[in-house]
Amino acid sequence: MKAVNPFRNRYASAILLMVCQLLVPLASSAETGDAVVQIRDAWVRETVPGQSTGVAYMRIRSKESLELIEVKSTASKTAELHRMSMKDDVMRMREARAVAVSPDREVELGPNGTHVMLVDLKRPLKAGDSVVLNLSFRRANGGKLIVPVRAVVKSMAEEPMHGH
């Protein structure tokens, strides 16, 4: 009986490659081994049908001075860094150009402060799904570091809405 080599068939090879990619989780840190950037607790709030924006939160830690300068997502047309503040009992939200990340000090992108807005969602975000975020950091030497993150979508009932 002759053995079949699955790599001889283009389609079988493509399927095998896709399966392997699904089995390898996205890194939540850059420059693995002695990671420069570590991302923890990345999550996105569930949306309702028709909602065009979403919000993502996470904790960022770095071993060097960085600035988070851009976020891109497969779930939305654009993603923006926003800062929320309260003044005279009025919530204000402004786009942030960058978020400083100091060495060995955790930065929280959370519901009551700086966060990521996902603008023009491509589909509703359902609890249990995940969203890919690509975080772009500027290094002190001017170089760029991109960190892919997989954020889980949490139910609205699981997390309070805060200002959103």
N, C-alpha and C positions, 0 to 999 in steps of 0.2 A: 504494500500500500504506500502510495506516494504522499509525503507530508506536504501540506499547503503552507506556503509562506504568506502570511497576511500582509507583509510589506510590499509584495509584488502588486497588490491591488491598490490603486490610488485612493479609492473610497474607504477601504478598510483602514488605510494609514491615516486618513483624515479623521475618521471616527475615533481611532485609537488616540490620536493627538488631542482631540477634544475631551475625551474621557480623562486623560492624564492631567489636562489643565484644570478640570473640575476637581480633581482629587488634591491638587496642590493649593492650599489656602493662600490668600494674598498676605503679604508681609504687613505687619503693623509697626515696623520699624525700618529705618534706613541704615545702610551700611552694617548689615548683620554681623554678628560676632561680637564686636565692640560697638554696638549701635549708637549712632549720634543722636537720633530722634526716636523716641518711644511714644506711641499713641495708645491710650487705654480708654476703656469705657465709651467707645464710639457708638452712638445711636442716633436714630432719626425718628421723629414723631410721626405716627400714623396720620394719614389724611382722610378726608371724606371725599366722595365723588364730586367732581367739579372744582375742587380746591386747586388753585394753580401754583401755590407756594408751599414749601415744606421747610423744616428747620432741622439742623444737625448739631449735635453736641459731642464733646470729647475732652479728654485730658491730654496735654502735651508736655513732654519733658525732653530736655536736650542737654548734651554734654558741652555744647558750645553756644555762643551767642548767635541767634538766628532771628529772622523776621518771617512770619507766615505772610506771604504776599498774594497768594492766589489759591483758589480751590476750584476744581472742576469735578463734575459728577456725570455719571452715565444716566442718572435719573432725571436730569433737568437740562434745559438749554444753557442756563448760566447758574453760577453760584457766587454769592457775595458774602464778604465778612461784614457783620453788622454789630454795632454797640447799642445796647439798650440802657437807658438811665431814667430815673424818676426825678422830676423837678416840679415842685408845687403841686404834687399829686397828679402830675401829667406824665405819662410814659412817652419818652422820646426815643426814636430809633434812627441812627445815622449809619451810613456805610463807612467802614473803616478801611483805610488804604493798606494797613499792615498791622500785625499783632506781634509785639516783641516777645521773644522766648529767651529768657536768661539761663545760663548754665545751671544745671542741677536745681532748678526751681520750676515747679509744676504750674502750667497755665491751664485754667479751666475755661473751656468754651461751654457755657451753661445757660439755662433758662433765664437767669436774672442779670445777664451781662452780655459779653461778647459771644457771638454764635455764628453759624453758617446758615444763610438763607439760600434755599434751593428755589430758583425762580423759573417759571414756566415748566412745571413738571410734565414729563412725557406720559405719565400714567399715575393713577392713585397709588399711594404707598400703603401697603397692607401689613399689619402686624405679622411678624415672623419672617417677612422678606428681608433682603439685605440690599444695601446701596453701596456702590463703589465711589469713593471720594479720592481724588488725587490732590494732595496738599503740596504746594510749591513753596519752598523756603529759600530766602536769600541768605547766604553765608556772609560773615564779616569780610571775607576776601573778595566778595562780589560774585562768587560762584552760586550755582543753583542746585538745590537738593529736592527731589520729588519723592514723596512718600505715599504709596497707595494704601488705602485703608478700606476695610469692609465694615460698614456700620449696620447693625441690626435695626429693623424697624420695630419700635415698641408701640403697644396699644395706647390709645389716649387714656384709657381707664387705668393703665399701669403707671403713668407719669402725670403729675399735675400740669396744667397749662401755663401757669405763671402769667407772664405778660402776653402770651400768644393766644 
